């Protein structure tokens, strides 16, 4: 039986004025898995992620989502197809409460810009769903707290809640545990595992202990190219990967 591939790239390449940041990357993400994109600094992870989420246009290559060529599509159009990037700075309004932030994301999902002026009954329906999402990410005690006042790890949980409000089929997580305390890392890792139960997750992540505990498949990039791919046990024993991470053999 053929693998069920939800996201695929074919020969994805990005050049900046003669510098090749991503070169001929062909990636396949299986439906219902957690797939990690890792690599040493300067490996091209962020550029690759920005290509997948259409914050950058590829120089060459194709991106397919559910078998459909989405190369060059607008990020908003892709989000409507169910492919949503989390941890974009614009995802959270700092001076609105947790509840208001999640409700705005739900309004966006409905495509109704004027819900602000809707009846209390409509807003009450949104509130009920918003509270469910807030509970799902462990923020029930922070419902009325302004986003700007949340501890860092809790802000990340709110960003996941606003992403879930868009009901994504596939989530793209950009360094979900970056800059966190050990306690927050554990909390967000558990949350990623929970939200991945019925969807696909592709994440860029530096923390290798998070990668090892969460990922089904890992793609290692080096100098913009795929160096290795497989599960953690396979990838972590790969001599090329060990060398890349130890920093030896670099020119």
Residue, then its C-alpha position, 0 to 999 in steps of 0.5 A: x500500500x502506498x504511503x499516505x503523503x499529506x505534504x510533499x516538496x519536489x526539488x525545492x530550491x531557494x537562492x539569494x543573490x547567488x547564495x543557495x540557502x535551500x537546494x533540491x529538497x524533496x520532502x515527504x510528510x506522512x499523514x498523521x505523523x509528527x515530522x521534525x526538521x532539524x540541523x545545525x545553525x545555517x542548515x537552511x531549516x528556517x528558509x525551508x520552513x518559510x518556503x513551505x508556509x509561503x513567506x518566501x517564494x521558491x526559486x525552483x521546485x514544487x510544494x504539494x499539499x494533499x496532492x494539490x500543487x500549492x506553490x506560490x499560493x497565498x498563506x491565507x489561501x493555504x490556511x483555508x485548505x487546512x495547512x496552518x503555521x503556528x507561532x507567528x508573532x501576529x497570532x496573538x493580540x497582546x492587550x486582549x484576554x486569552x478568551x478574546x484572542x481565541x474568539x478572534x481566531x474562531x471568528x477568522x475561521x468563520x470568515x465573518x469579519x463583522x462578528x464584533x458587531x454580532x449579537x450576544x447569542x453568536x458571541x456566546x456560541x463562540x465563547x463556549x468553543x473558545x473555552x473548550x480550546x482554552x481548556x484543551x491547552x491548559x489555560x483555564x486559569x488564565x481565561x481573563x488574563x491579557x496575553x501580554x501578562x502570560x508567562x512565556x510558556x503559557x503564551x506558546x500554549x495560547x498560540x497553539x489554541x489560536x491555531x487550533x481554532x482554525x481547525x487545521x488538518x496540518x500544523x507547522x510549528x516553528x521552534x515550539x520550545x525555543x527559549x523555555x524553561x525545563x518545566x515549560x518545555x515538558x508542558x509544551x511537548x506534552x501539548x504538541x503530542x496531544x494536539x497531534x493525536x488527530x492531525x499532522x505536525x511538521x516542526x522545526x526544533x533545536x531541542x533534540x530531546x524534544x525531537x527524540x520524544x515526539x518525532x516519528x520521522x526526522x529530516x536533517x538538513x545541512x547547508x540547505x540539503x537533506x543530509x539524512x532522514x529516518x526515525x531518531x534511532x537511525x538518524x542519531x547514529x548516522x556518522x554524517x549527522x554526528x559530524x555535522x552536529x559536532x562541527x568537524x569537517x566544516x570549511 
